[in-house]
Each structure stands twice: as C-alpha cells, then as structure tokens.
Amino acid sequence: MVRVRRHQTYNYVTASPVWRSVFLVDHTGQRKTKQDFLGSWVLLYFGFTHCPDICPDELEKMSAVVSVLDQDLSLPKVQPLFITVDPERDTVSAMAAYVKDFHPRLIGLTGTPDEVKHAGRDYRVYANAGPKDEDGDYIVDHTILIYLVSPDGLFLDYYNRMKSQEQIMESIRNHMKTYVAI
C-alpha cells in the first residue's frame, strides 16, 4: 500500500501491478495495458454495451464531464476509458460501435474473461451475469462507479450515481490542483 497525504486526511491507494501485466484490447484492436495511460488523468467506468439504461447514463455523464473540462485550457486533458464487464458479448467490433455514441476520445477496452476480471481487481469491481432469458439475453449486475486515476496510475477518487456532473468536475479540478507526482 502507498500512503498519500491529501486534504489533512489519509487515503490509501493501491499501486497494484495486476493490470500492468494484463493486456486488454481497445475498440480499434490495439493491445493496451495500464502503462499506456500513465502520464494521463483517466476517468474509468466498468460496464457493458447491452446495458439498457445505467451504463449509457453514466457514460453520458462521464463524457459531459470530460467535454466541459476540455474547455478549460489551464487543465490537462482527461482520458475517458470504458472497460467491459461482459467480454463474451462485448467484442472489439461491439465496443467500437458502442463508444462512438459518447465522447470522441472514449476508449473501449475488452479482452478474455480472465483479462477483464484481472483488470477489475485493481478497482474491486464486482460483476455477475444474471440468468438468460428465452432469447439468451441477460443483464450483468456490476459496480456502478466512475473512477478517477492519477497520471501515476493510482486510484484517487470515485463517483457514484448520486454525484452530479458538476460535483464530479469540481472534484477533478481539486484533485488536479493539489496533485503531486509520486
């Protein structure tokens, strides 16, 4: 564990190498690891393309946050990432078709079930596919959080569904202002 002092309190963040050794595939077919995003601020969401409402809502919110932050030229760009929790259905082509409906820099990541599970472990992501209906369709119950990751690749904060776009933007601005590279 790494101890980081921030705002007179201590937060514990993990510097786990798990995802660094796991390769995922982006929506263009390129292999990626966590190291590919070092040096960038990242907003990360785990979800699935067949989600009827929550995932699209959260990705819209995340995209809106990134778009507004992009307008502030004093701030570094934030890279939005979407990692599937349903790699069986979320192929590279499915991810490519899905992410185009959100922020233009949104990167969709998929992989084998083991690769996706390992990527989620750093963030303690829960995901469980529900029963299939008569058409073979199913919903995946999963953690519903947007994660903020520092340019060092460390978890800094998370935002649940109750956080508004404005609250998330303010939090990210504050983290950027008080950020000290490790």
Disulfide bonds with the S-S distance in Angstrom:
none
